[in-house]
Amino acid sequence: MNASTIATETRNLTGWSIAVSLLVILAGILAIGLPVAAGIAVNIVVAWLLVFCGVAHLVFGWHIRGIGGIVWQILLGALYIGIGMYLLMHPVAGLVTLTLALAIYLFAEGLLELALSFQVRPRQGWGWLLLDGIVTLILAIMIWRTWPASTEWVIGTLVGISMIFSGITRLMLSVAARRLVAKLA
């Protein structure tokens, strides 16, 4: 591959990355505008993922029945399916637990983004990762401090804010990559 082919492919990839970034930003705006619907949607997605994981455990348990451990796989599968079905049948009640889980997830994500920002620090755009990590940590603390009183709106609103900042971060990194390729070409 010559330099112009690599530059063209990189421009195409960064173009797609910019488009995805804008879609993530738009989805974040929608989540903020419809926080209860977004929270219930997140709950339903998590519920279905749990059901599918439970089925996978049951299938895996069936296939390893000669090796042993089938009881544990069946118990895990039943637990996943049970929790998933509960969340599907009671999506608003499931938001309470999901809200706390989201706070824990965002806290871990924020710490990892901070660490990553310092790891890529000499590169262009590292400050956006640092900002994303700080904002994500603030969101995690906000969720934890208002839990469970604000459960109905917090997931949609804060996930929306996180999506907007993640979209902006991805957009800025994509634009920085495109500028770098333009300088090298």
N, C-alpha and C positions, 0 to 999 in steps of 0.2 A: 504494500500500500504506500502510495506517495502522500506527501503532506496535504495536498489539496483534497484528496479523498477522505483523509482523516478529518480535516477541517469541515468538510461537507457533512460527514456522518455525525460529527459532534454538534454542528448547528442543528441538524434534524433532531438529535436526541434532546438537546437543550430546549428545542421548540416544543417537543412533547412534554418535557418536564415543566415548562412554563404553563402550558395548557392545563396540565394536571394541577399545578399550583393554584391557578385561577379557579378551577372547579372546587378544590378544597376550601378556598376562601369563601366561595359562594355557598357551599354546604354549611360552613360555619355561621354565615350570616343567617341562613334559614333556621339553623338550630337555635340561635339566639332569639329569632322572631317567633318561633313556635317551641318554647322550652319543654312544655309538658309532652307534646307529641314526640319531640326528639328524645326525651328521657324514656318514654314508653318504647320507642323504636329501638333504642339501645338495649333496653331490658329484653325485648323480644329476640333480638339478634343473639344476645348472650344465652337466652333460654334455649334457642334452637341449636346453638353450638354445644351446649351441655348435653342435649338429647342425642345429637350425632356422636359426640364423644362416648356417651354411655353405650350406644349401639356398637361402636367400634370396640369397646372393652368386652362386650358380650361376644362379639364375633371372634375376637382374639382369644378369649377364654375358651371358646368352643374348639378352636384350632390347636390350643396347647393342652387339651384335656389329658393327653397321654403323658405329658411332661410334669404336670402338677401345677398348682397355682390357679386352677380354674375357679375355686371358691372365691379367691380374692378378686379375680377379674369380674366375676358375676356380681359380687358385692359392690365393687367400684362402678360397674355399669349401671346397676340398679340405683346407686346413689346419684350418679350424674343424671340419669333419666328422671328420677324422682324430683330432684331440684329443678331441672329444666321444665318439667311439666308443671310444677308449682308456680314457677315464674310465668309460664304461659297462661295459667288459669287465673293468677293474681298479679297482673303486671304492675299495678300501682303499689301494692304491698311489697313486691320484690324490689322496688326502687330504693327502699330504705337500706337494705343490705348492699345493693349495688352501688349506692351513693358512697357508703363507707369503703367498699372495695375500690371505687374510682379514686378516692382520696389517697389510698395506699399506692395504687398504680401510678398516679400523677406525681406523687412524691418520689418514687423510685425513678420514673422517667426524667424528672427534673434533675436529680442527682447525676444520672447517666449523661444527660445533655451537657451539664456543667463540666463533667470530666472530659467529655468529647471535645468541648470547645477549647479547653486548655491543651488537649492533645494536638489539635489542628491549628493552634494559635498562630503560627507564622503565616498561615495561608489566608488568602483574601476571603472575607465573609465569615471569619470565625466569630466575630462579635455578634452576629445574628444568632448563632448557636448558643452563645452565652446568654443573650437576651431571652431566647426561647426557654432555656433552662431556668432562669430566674422567674419568668412569668409562670411557668409550669409549677414551680415550687410554691409560688404565691397562691395559685389556684388550689393546690392540694391543701394548703393551710386554711384557705377560706372554706373549703368543703368541710374539713374536719371540725372547724369552729362552729359552723352553723348546723351540723348534723344532729338530730334527724329533722329538726323543725322545717328546714327548707328543701326537703327531699324532692318534692314534686317539680320544682323548677331548676334546681341546682345542676342536675346532670346535663340537661339540654343546654342551659346557658353556659356553663363552664366548659363543656366539651366544645361548644360552638366557639368560645373564645380561644381555646387551645387549638382548634382547627384553623382559625384565622391566623394565629401566630405561626403555626407549623406551615401553613400555605405561604405566608409571607417569607418565612425563612427559606423554604424550598425555592421560591421565586427569586429571592436575592442571590442564593447560591447558584441557581441556573443562569441568571444574568451575569454573575461574576465569571462563571465558566465560559459563557459565550464571549465575553470581553477578552478573556485570556486567549481563547482560540483565535479571535480576530487579530490580536497583537502578534501571535506567533505565525499567522498565515501571511 
